[in-house]
Amino acid sequence: QAARSLEVLPLLTREDTAALPAFYTTAREQLSKAIKSNNPEWGGVKVITTMDTDIQNRLECALYDMYRTAAGKAECERLLPLRTSLPVVSLPDDLQVNFVLLDPSNGQVMAMLGDYMPATGQQNYLHPHPGGSLVTPFIYLNGMLQGMTPATLVWDTPTGLDESTLKQYSSMTEFHGPMSVRTALSGDHLAPAARLLAGFDQSSVVALMSSFGLQLYASEGMPYTSGIADSLAFAQAYGVFANDGIKTGFANPGQAGILAPTAILRVLDDSQATVLDREKPQEQVVINSALTFLVNDMLTADNSYAPNINGSTKVGTSIDGANYWRVVYAPNYVFVLWLGYSD
C-alpha cells in the first residue's frame, strides 16, 4: 500500500463541527463509537485517518475548476496546478455534487466530499439519494443466482408495468423490445429490471443488496425512483464486485456481523500505545468469483464512449432526471459520483 499523505488537523468542538468537511465528520462519528466516547474532542488520543490528501485535493480542485468558482482557486493553483484543462460546463446554481473514493481491498475511505454547491459550500455529511438504475446489477445478480446468464432474453416492453410507472415514460418508442441481460444492464434499460423485480420476492433482492453493504433507506419504486442510499454505501457495494466477491471492512459497533468502511486507520494514546488499529481489514465472501466476473464483464462491455475509464463502470439515473450517478471501479479503487438536486 502506498504511503498516505498525512495532515494534522485539530479536532473541533461539537459546536464547530458544522464547518467540518464530511470526511472528518464521518471519522469523528466512527471514533466516538470505536472508543465509546461521546466527546472525543476532549483529546488524549492521536488519530490517523485513511484520507489520501493528495487525491482529496486533486478531486476537490477538479470540482472547483468545473464549477469555475473562486472557492479554493488560489490554493489549488499553488498546490495542484491542473495539467489537463477540464471542459467548460454550464451548471445550474442549485445543482449539487458529492463523491466517495474507497479502496475495496481494505475498506478504507481515501477521499470524500459531502453534498456541495458553490452557494453553500460542502455539507458535513453525505445525503442519501435515490439510486435509480444503480441498483439494477443487483436485480440481475439475483436472477443469475437462480440460473439466468448474461445471454438470457429479457423484455424491454410496457407489458406488466403498472400505470404509475408507465406515466414516467414520455413515449412508447422508449421501449426496445427483446434484448439480452447484458444489453439491458449496460444500456441502462429500466423496464426489464422492473419486470424481473416484480417476478421476484423484492425482500430477497433487498437482502442481497444488504449483504453487499448497501443498506437502503427506502426500496419502494425500484429501479425507477427509489433504492435510496448514500454514496459510501454504494461504494462499499460495488467494492464487492471490484474485490472479487469479497466485502472488506471493520466491525460496526452495535451491529453484529456488519462490516463497514473506515475513515480511521489508527488511534494512539498519549504514550503512543495503539488504542485502535484498522490496518488489516476483516473479510466476508458475498458471491463467488464466477458471478463477480460476469457482472464486471457486463459493466465493462459498453466502455467505448469512455475510453479513459480503466475498469468497470455503471451509470445510474432516476427517471425524473433529478439524480445522476457514475460508479467506476477496479481492484484497487471504487469511485462514486452523484450529481443532482436537493430532495
C-alpha positions as CSV (number, residue, x, y, z in Angstrom):
1,Q,0.0,0.0,0.0
2,A,1.4,3.4,-1.0
3,A,2.2,5.7,1.8
4,R,-0.6,8.2,2.5
5,S,-0.1,11.9,2.8
6,L,-0.8,12.8,6.4
7,E,-2.3,16.1,7.6
8,V,-2.6,17.1,11.2
9,L,-5.9,18.8,11.9
10,P,-7.3,19.9,15.3
11,L,-10.5,18.1,16.3
12,L,-13.0,20.8,16.7
13,T,-15.5,21.1,19.5
14,R,-19.1,19.8,18.9
15,E,-20.3,23.4,18.3
16,D,-17.8,23.9,15.5
17,T,-18.4,20.6,13.6
18,A,-20.8,22.3,11.2
19,A,-17.8,23.7,9.5
20,L,-16.0,20.4,9.1
21,P,-15.9,18.5,5.8
22,A,-17.9,15.3,5.5
23,F,-14.8,13.1,5.8
24,Y,-13.9,14.5,9.2
25,T,-17.5,14.3,10.5
26,T,-17.5,10.6,9.4
27,A,-14.2,10.0,11.1
28,R,-15.4,11.7,14.3
29,E,-18.5,9.6,14.4
30,Q,-16.5,6.4,13.9
31,L,-14.0,7.4,16.5
32,S,-16.7,8.1,19.0
33,K,-18.2,4.7,18.5
34,A,-14.9,2.9,18.5
35,I,-13.5,4.3,21.7
36,K,-17.0,4.6,23.3
37,S,-16.7,8.3,23.9
38,N,-19.3,10.9,23.2
39,N,-16.7,13.6,23.5
40,P,-13.6,12.5,21.5
41,E,-12.7,16.2,21.0
42,W,-11.6,16.4,24.7
43,G,-8.3,14.9,23.5
44,G,-6.0,12.3,24.8
45,V,-5.7,10.4,21.6
46,K,-3.9,10.9,18.2
47,V,-6.0,9.9,15.2
48,I,-4.5,8.9,11.9
49,T,-7.2,8.8,9.2
50,T,-7.3,6.9,5.9
51,M,-7.5,10.1,3.8
52,D,-5.1,10.4,0.9
53,T,-4.8,14.2,1.0
54,D,-3.2,14.4,-2.4
55,I,-6.1,12.6,-4.1
56,Q,-8.7,14.5,-2.0
57,N,-7.2,17.8,-3.0
58,R,-7.0,16.9,-6.7
59,L,-10.6,15.8,-6.8
60,E,-11.8,19.0,-5.0
61,C,-9.7,21.2,-7.3
62,A,-11.1,19.5,-10.4
63,L,-14.6,20.1,-9.0
64,Y,-13.8,23.8,-8.4
65,D,-12.4,24.1,-11.9
66,M,-15.6,22.6,-13.4
67,Y,-17.8,24.9,-11.4
68,R,-15.5,27.9,-12.2
69,T,-15.8,29.0,-8.6
70,A,-13.3,31.1,-6.6
71,A,-13.5,28.6,-3.8
72,G,-10.1,27.2,-3.2
73,K,-8.8,28.5,-6.5
74,A,-5.7,30.2,-5.2
75,E,-4.8,27.2,-3.0
76,C,-5.4,24.8,-5.9
77,E,-3.2,26.8,-8.2
78,R,-0.4,26.7,-5.6
79,L,-0.7,23.1,-4.6
80,L,-2.0,21.2,-7.6
81,P,-1.9,23.0,-10.9
82,L,-4.2,21.1,-13.2
83,R,-2.2,19.6,-16.1
84,T,-5.3,19.0,-18.2
85,S,-7.9,21.7,-18.9
86,L,-11.3,20.4,-17.9
87,P,-14.3,21.0,-20.2
88,V,-16.2,24.2,-19.6
89,V,-19.7,23.3,-18.5
90,S,-22.7,25.4,-17.6
91,L,-24.1,24.2,-14.3
92,P,-27.4,25.3,-12.6
93,D,-26.8,27.2,-9.3
94,D,-28.7,24.6,-7.3
95,L,-27.0,21.5,-8.8
96,Q,-25.3,19.6,-6.0
97,V,-22.5,17.0,-6.1
98,N,-20.8,14.6,-3.8
99,F,-18.2,11.8,-4.2
100,V,-16.5,9.0,-2.4
101,L,-13.3,7.2,-3.2
102,L,-12.9,3.8,-1.5
103,D,-10.1,1.1,-1.5
104,P,-12.2,-2.1,-1.9
105,S,-9.2,-4.3,-0.8
106,N,-9.3,-2.9,2.7
107,G,-12.4,-0.9,3.2
108,Q,-10.5,2.4,3.7
109,V,-12.1,5.7,2.6
110,M,-9.4,7.6,0.7
111,A,-11.5,10.7,-0.2
112,M,-15.0,12.1,0.4
113,L,-16.9,15.2,-0.4
114,G,-20.2,16.0,1.3
115,D,-23.1,17.4,-0.8
116,Y,-21.6,20.5,-2.3
117,M,-22.7,23.5,-4.4
118,P,-20.9,26.8,-4.7
119,A,-23.5,28.9,-2.9
120,T,-23.4,26.9,0.3
121,G,-20.1,25.0,0.2
122,Q,-19.8,21.5,1.4
123,Q,-22.2,20.0,3.9
124,N,-20.7,18.0,6.7
125,Y,-22.3,14.7,5.7
126,L,-23.4,12.6,2.7
127,H,-27.1,12.9,2.0
128,P,-28.9,9.7,0.8
129,H,-30.3,10.0,-2.7
130,P,-32.4,7.7,-4.9
131,G,-30.0,5.3,-6.7
132,G,-32.4,4.7,-9.6
133,S,-30.8,2.3,-12.1
134,L,-27.7,2.0,-9.9
135,V,-29.5,-0.9,-8.3
136,T,-30.1,-2.9,-11.5
137,P,-26.9,-5.0,-11.3
138,F,-28.2,-6.5,-8.0
139,I,-31.6,-7.3,-9.5
140,Y,-29.9,-9.1,-12.4
141,L,-27.5,-10.8,-10.0
142,N,-30.4,-12.1,-8.0
143,G,-31.7,-13.6,-11.3
144,M,-28.3,-15.1,-12.1
145,L,-28.3,-16.8,-8.7
146,Q,-31.5,-18.5,-9.9
147,G,-30.0,-19.6,-13.3
148,M,-30.1,-16.6,-15.6
149,T,-27.0,-15.7,-17.6
150,P,-25.8,-12.6,-19.5
151,A,-27.4,-14.0,-22.6
152,T,-30.8,-14.7,-21.1
153,L,-33.6,-13.0,-23.0
154,V,-35.5,-10.2,-21.2
155,W,-38.1,-7.8,-22.5
156,D,-38.0,-4.0,-22.6
157,T,-41.7,-3.5,-23.1
158,P,-44.5,-1.8,-21.3
159,T,-46.3,-5.1,-20.6
160,G,-46.8,-5.8,-17.0
161,L,-45.7,-2.3,-15.8
162,D,-48.2,-0.5,-13.6
163,E,-49.9,2.7,-14.7
164,S,-47.8,5.0,-12.4
165,T,-44.6,3.5,-13.9
166,L,-45.8,3.9,-17.5
167,K,-46.6,7.6,-16.8
168,Q,-42.9,8.2,-16.3
169,Y,-42.2,7.3,-20.0
170,S,-42.7,10.2,-22.4
171,S,-43.4,7.8,-25.3
172,M,-43.8,4.1,-26.1
173,T,-40.9,4.5,-28.5
174,E,-38.6,4.4,-25.4
175,F,-39.1,0.7,-25.2
176,H,-36.8,-1.5,-27.3
177,G,-38.3,-5.0,-27.2
178,P,-36.4,-8.2,-26.6
179,M,-32.8,-8.0,-25.6
180,S,-30.2,-9.9,-23.5
181,V,-29.5,-9.2,-19.9
182,R,-26.1,-7.9,-20.9
183,T,-27.7,-5.3,-23.3
184,A,-30.3,-4.4,-20.7
185,L,-27.7,-3.8,-18.0
186,S,-25.1,-2.0,-20.0
187,G,-27.7,0.1,-21.8
188,D,-29.4,1.1,-18.6
189,H,-32.9,0.0,-19.7
190,L,-35.1,0.0,-16.7
191,A,-38.2,-1.9,-17.8
192,P,-36.5,-5.4,-18.0
193,A,-35.1,-4.9,-14.4
194,A,-38.5,-3.7,-13.2
195,R,-40.3,-6.7,-14.7
196,L,-37.8,-9.1,-13.2
197,L,-38.1,-7.4,-9.8
198,A,-41.9,-7.8,-10.0
199,G,-41.4,-11.5,-10.5
200,F,-39.1,-11.9,-7.6
201,D,-39.7,-11.6,-3.9
202,Q,-38.5,-8.0,-3.5
203,S,-37.3,-8.7,0.0
204,S,-34.8,-11.2,-1.4
205,V,-33.3,-8.6,-3.6
206,V,-33.1,-6.1,-0.8
207,A,-31.5,-8.7,1.4
208,L,-28.9,-9.4,-1.3
209,M,-28.1,-5.7,-1.5
210,S,-27.8,-5.6,2.3
211,S,-25.2,-8.4,2.2
212,F,-23.1,-6.2,-0.1
213,G,-23.3,-3.4,2.5
214,L,-26.0,-1.5,0.6
215,Q,-28.5,-0.6,3.4
216,L,-31.4,1.2,1.7
217,Y,-33.4,3.9,3.4
218,A,-36.3,3.1,1.1
219,S,-36.8,0.5,-1.6
220,E,-40.3,1.1,-2.9
221,G,-40.3,2.1,-6.6
222,M,-37.0,0.5,-7.6
223,P,-35.4,0.8,-10.0
224,Y,-37.2,4.0,-11.1
225,T,-37.5,6.4,-8.2
226,S,-36.1,4.7,-5.1
227,G,-33.3,2.5,-3.9
228,I,-32.3,5.4,-1.6
229,A,-28.8,5.2,0.0
230,D,-25.7,7.4,0.3
231,S,-22.5,7.3,-1.9
232,L,-20.5,5.5,0.7
233,A,-23.0,2.6,0.8
234,F,-22.9,2.3,-3.0
235,A,-19.1,2.5,-2.9
236,Q,-19.0,-0.5,-0.5
237,A,-21.5,-2.5,-2.5
238,Y,-19.7,-2.0,-5.8
239,G,-16.4,-2.6,-4.0
240,V,-17.5,-6.2,-3.5
241,F,-17.6,-6.6,-7.4
242,A,-14.2,-4.9,-7.5
243,N,-12.7,-7.2,-4.9
244,D,-13.7,-10.5,-6.5
245,G,-16.9,-11.0,-4.5
246,I,-15.3,-10.3,-1.1
247,K,-16.6,-7.5,1.2
248,T,-14.0,-5.9,3.4
249,G,-14.3,-3.5,6.3
250,F,-14.5,-3.4,10.1
251,A,-17.0,-4.5,12.7
252,N,-19.6,-1.9,13.2
253,P,-20.2,-1.4,17.0
254,G,-23.8,-2.2,17.8
255,Q,-24.4,-4.1,14.6
256,A,-23.1,-7.6,15.0
257,G,-21.7,-9.2,11.8
258,I,-21.9,-5.9,9.8
259,L,-18.6,-4.8,8.1
260,A,-18.4,-1.1,7.4
261,P,-15.9,1.1,5.6
262,T,-13.5,3.1,7.8
263,A,-12.2,6.6,7.8
264,I,-9.8,5.8,10.6
265,L,-6.5,4.0,10.2
266,R,-5.0,4.1,13.7
267,V,-5.7,5.7,17.1
268,L,-2.8,6.2,19.6
269,D,-3.0,7.4,23.2
270,D,-0.6,9.9,24.9
271,S,2.0,7.3,25.4
272,Q,1.9,6.3,21.7
273,A,0.3,2.9,22.5
274,T,-2.2,1.7,19.9
275,V,-5.8,2.1,21.0
276,L,-7.3,1.1,17.7
277,D,-5.7,-0.5,14.6
278,R,-7.6,-0.8,11.4
279,E,-4.7,-1.5,9.0
280,K,-5.8,-5.1,8.5
281,P,-9.5,-5.5,7.5
282,Q,-12.0,-8.2,8.1
283,E,-13.4,-10.1,5.1
284,Q,-16.7,-11.7,4.2
285,V,-17.3,-13.7,1.0
286,V,-20.5,-12.4,-0.6
287,I,-20.6,-14.0,-4.0
288,N,-18.3,-16.4,-5.9
289,S,-15.7,-15.3,-8.4
290,A,-17.5,-16.6,-11.4
291,L,-20.6,-14.4,-10.8
292,T,-18.4,-11.5,-10.0
293,F,-16.5,-11.9,-13.3
294,L,-19.8,-12.0,-15.2
295,V,-21.1,-8.8,-13.6
296,N,-17.8,-7.0,-14.1
297,D,-17.6,-8.1,-17.7
298,M,-21.1,-6.8,-18.4
299,L,-20.3,-3.5,-16.9
300,T,-17.1,-3.2,-18.9
301,A,-18.7,-4.1,-22.2
302,D,-20.0,-0.6,-23.1
303,N,-16.9,1.4,-22.4
304,S,-16.3,2.6,-25.9
305,Y,-17.8,6.0,-25.2
306,A,-15.4,6.5,-22.2
307,P,-12.1,5.1,-23.3
308,N,-10.2,6.8,-20.5
309,I,-12.0,4.8,-17.8
310,N,-9.8,1.9,-16.5
311,G,-12.2,-0.6,-15.0
312,S,-15.9,-1.4,-14.9
313,T,-18.4,1.4,-14.9
314,K,-22.1,1.9,-14.2
315,V,-24.2,5.0,-14.8
316,G,-27.3,5.4,-12.6
317,T,-30.2,7.7,-13.2
318,S,-33.6,8.3,-11.7
319,I,-36.3,8.6,-14.4
320,D,-37.3,12.1,-13.2
321,G,-33.9,13.4,-14.1
322,A,-33.1,14.6,-10.6
323,N,-30.3,12.2,-9.8
324,Y,-27.3,11.1,-11.9
325,W,-24.7,8.7,-10.6
326,R,-21.4,7.4,-12.1
327,V,-19.5,4.4,-10.5
328,V,-16.1,3.5,-11.8
329,Y,-14.2,0.6,-10.2
330,A,-11.2,-1.6,-10.5
331,P,-9.5,-3.9,-8.0
332,N,-7.7,-1.0,-6.2
333,Y,-10.4,1.6,-6.1
334,V,-14.1,2.4,-6.3
335,F,-15.2,6.0,-7.2
336,V,-18.8,7.1,-6.8
337,L,-20.0,10.4,-8.0
338,W,-23.5,11.8,-7.5
339,L,-25.0,14.9,-9.2
340,G,-28.5,16.1,-8.6
341,Y,-30.9,18.3,-6.8
342,S,-31.9,18.6,-3.2
343,D,-34.7,16.4,-2.1
